[in-house]
Amino acid sequence: MKRMHLPDRGGASTTRMQTTTVTLLVITAVLWGNIEAFSDTAADCCLTTKDTRIPIQIVASYFQQTTESGCPIPATVFITKKDKKLCAPPEKNSWITRIITHLDKKKKDPQ
């Protein structure tokens, strides 16, 4: 049985393959970075709010979500002691104001 050898085309095909591989890796890295940047923004936003009273004793903290921060709607976000996010309307109605006042007072006067 006779063995056949393919002609050596030199380093041109190897160089081309290395260039293609490096280019694909750079493109992948750039796209991956963009995906990471956009995924964090959407994951932390309230998409709807619910005007249901939340028991004050389960709330640990709060923050105001705004459209300027990249979220689709404004909201008051309460964080429970079990680290759950509860999305309330941004309006200052009585129960929301009462919880915010309680949390702000607790922050100023820790026991």
N, C-alpha and C positions, 0 to 999 in steps of 0.2 A: 504494500500500500504506500502510495506516494503522498507526502505531506506538501500542502500548498501554503505558502506564506503570502499574506497580504502585503502590498507595497507600503513602505513607510512614507507617510506624507509629511513627515517632519513635525515640528511643534505647532504648526498652524491650527490644526483641529483641536489640540490640547489647549492652546491659548484661547481659542474661541469658546471652548466649553468652560474654561475658568472664568472668562469675562462674563458669559451668560449667567453662570452660577452666582457670581458676585453681584451682578445687576439685579437678579431675582431676590437675593437676600436683602439688598438695600431697599428695594420696593416693598418687600414684605415688612421690614422694620418700620418704614415710614407709615404704611397703612395701619399696622398694628398700633402704633402710637396714636394715630387719629381715632381709631376705634375706641381705645382706652379713654381718651379725652372726652368723647361724646357719651360713652356709656355711664360714666360717673354722674354727669349732670342729670340725666333723665331718671336714674335710679333713686335719687333722694328727694324727688318732688312729689307733693300731693297732687293728684289729678282731679280729685273731687273733695268736697268738705261735707261734714254732717253736723247739723245743729242739734246734736243730742248731748244733754248734760253729762259731764264726766265727773265721777266722784273725786273730790279734791285730794283725798288721802292716797290715791294711786298715782298722782302726778308728781314727777321728780323735777322736771324743768320744761322750758318752752322756748320757742324762737318764732320769729315772724318770717314766713316765706314770701318773697316778692317776685314780681315778674322781671325785675331788673337782674335777679340772680339766675335767670335762664329758665325759670319754672313757668308753666303755662297759666297758672292762676295764683292770686295771693291767698294766703291762709295763715292761721295761727296753728302751729304744730306743737302739740303737747307730747312730751316724752314720759312714759310711765316708769315706775320703779322696776318693771320687768323689761325695760328698754324697748317698748313698743311705741310706734309713732301714731298719734291720733290727730287727724286733720279736722280742724274746726274752722268756721267762717272767720274772715279777718275783721269783721265788724266787732265793735266792742259792746256786745250785749252783756247783760248783768252777770251771767254765770262765767263767761270768759273773763270779764274784768275782775271778778272776785278771785278766780284762780291765779291770774297774773299778779294781782296785788299781793296775794298770799305768798307766791313764789319770790317776788321781788323783796318783800319784807324778810323772808327767811334768808335770802342771800345777803342782805345788809346786816342782819342780826343772827349769825349762826349760833346755835346753842351748844 
